[in-house]
Amino acid sequence: MHHGSGAHYHVPLALTIVSGVFLLLGALCGLAVLGDIVWRRGWRSMMGIMILVYPINALYAFPTVLLYWKFGRPTAPLQQADDREGGDNKCSRHDSRNDSGVVDPQTISSTTPATPAALPKSVSENRGVGAYGDAPHCHHHAAAASRPMWVTVFVGVAHCGAGCVLGDVVGEWLVHGTNATINGQMIWPCLLVDYAFALLFGVAFQYFSIAPMSGEYGVKTVWRAAKADILSLTSFEVGAFAWMIIYQVGIFEYKLEMTTWTYWWLMQMGMNLGYATAVPMNWWLLTKGIKEPCC
């Protein structure tokens, strides 16, 4: 089954091999990040939703591994054990300055205090320190305040990127399984269904980022998540969907099957384009306070 009504298209072997190499590389990157999180028991020191966000994004955006390694990696198990033996599971004072006296986000651990100066401005002003103070993820919140703006933006894009990946995978296979078409082509219902599922997953990812930080769960937080994610996710899909149309309609003339490795390699490329088109929107949303910094 393919997206078009034309003759069956046989993908050249060389193109299939190249596609397989990139897909395998993505899988290895995702597994490497996930494996490191599991080994370091990331659920004890990371925001829970990031346990999914980093590996999912590593499947298509390989530099996510570096982003995770430098800015998102959880506390080492040995350090977690030392913190517990200290008898204080809450955030306490820790010297996070390097030899030059500059605060280093990499050295901020789960013993860093959640003070107003250490929190993202929008959170410290609107919800107060109490939302963070007793959480086991304090070092990530503190690090978020110290890291460069571009890192905050990239992590914000990663949230909607994870939603788009899951939405596109679910949407594509749903359309494929139902053989749904518009004007005899599957690509058009794919775009609609992919977007709907991406929005659903994206809002959920944003919700489970905002709720733990604010301490507020419920309809109000769902609405906040929707406002923060709709523009962000839509800007992501602009790049991803534009590339889908280019390769499926313009290059392969509706003949490339969704069940080929090449199709998913091209989808992988589209996700990277979507990441790029989402960066300016996320920068604007964060500077305007519409979207809150994520850890």
Number of C-alpha atoms within 10 A of each C-alpha: 14 20 24 21 14 12 10 13 13 11 15 9 9 9 13 16 13 14 20 17 14 21 20 14 16 22 17 16 24 23 16 15 25 20 13 16 24 13 12 19 16 22 16 15 22 23 24 16 18 24 19 17 21 28 28 27 29 27 26 26 22 19 13 24 20 13 16 19 15 11 18 25 22 28 23 16 15 10 13 20 10 10 18 12 10 9 8 10 15 19 22 15 11 13 12 18 14 12 8 7 8 9 16 16 22 21 16 22 27 29 21 23 24 27 16 16 13 20 24 19 16 17 19 19 11 9 15 16 20 15 17 26 17 14 20 18 29 30 26 29 25 25 25 23 18 19 15 11 15 11 14 22 22 20 26 25 28 25 28 34 32 25 26 31 23 19 21 23 15 17 22 20 15 15 20 21 10 8 14 16 16 10 10 11 19 22 26 17 19 25 19 12 19 26 22 16 20 28 24 18 21 28 25 20 23 26 24 18 21 23 18 17 25 18 13 15 13 9 9 11 18 19 13 18 24 21 16 24 29 17 17 29 29 21 22 27 29 18 20 26 21 13 20 23 17 12 17 20 17 11 12 14 16 22 21 24 21 19 13 15 20 22 19 18 22 19 22 21 19 23 28 20 20 26 28 18 21 27 21 14 19 28 19 14 21 19 15 11 13 16 24 24 26 23 25
